[in-house]
Amino acid sequence: MSAPFWRRRLLPLAAGLLSLNVLVAVGWTAPQGYKQRNAAARAEAARAEVARQKEALAILRERTEAIRSNQKDLERFYGSLAGTEKADLLPTLEAIEEMARSPGLKPGGRAVTRGEVRDAPLARVTVALPLEGSYGQLVGFLREVERSPRFLTVDRVAMRSEEARAQLQVVLSMYVRAAGEGERRNGALR
């Protein structure tokens, strides 16, 4: 006996349609899933890139602030701390001598040298000053240098002690705005 119509014709047709439906569903959802996974990976990479860019921006902002701060310090230094050779060199040398004498030290002959500061419109004037006195007087002199309204740096200190007296060799530096060639020829420090 032959199989009923629905089994003979409809069942294979339904199986074929089901198979086709499964193939279409797989054909549609697989690329969509891949696209979603790919989009999620791209979104994660973009978030990581945004985080890196934010860190780089923060670093650049810090650098910008440091540059601005350095510029302000440089302007303050040139404007108020570094005087000119003509107006401030001799008074500063006299102030150093006075600072040495005020605690009771005996200054020896000072040696003054001048050198240009590379890549800056400054001259570095170095003063080598031998001093003699007690340890307390020597410390007092260094405190006076520290408190001085003039911009002085202590480059080197050498001390030799003999009983109650001590000898100190101090090398100080000051920075002055460099004089132009015309000023140097007309009498400023050479």
Secondary structure, DSSP 8 states (H G I E B T S, - for coil): ----HIIIIIHHHHHHHHHHHHHHHHHHHHHHHHHHHHHHHHHHHHHHHHHHHHHHHHHHHHHHHHHHHHHHHHHHIIIIISEEIIIIIHHHHHHHHHHHHTTT-EE---EEEEEE-TTSSEEEEEEEEEEEE-HHHHHHHHHHHHH-SS-EEEEEEEEEEETTEEEEEEEEEEEEE---HHHHHTTS--
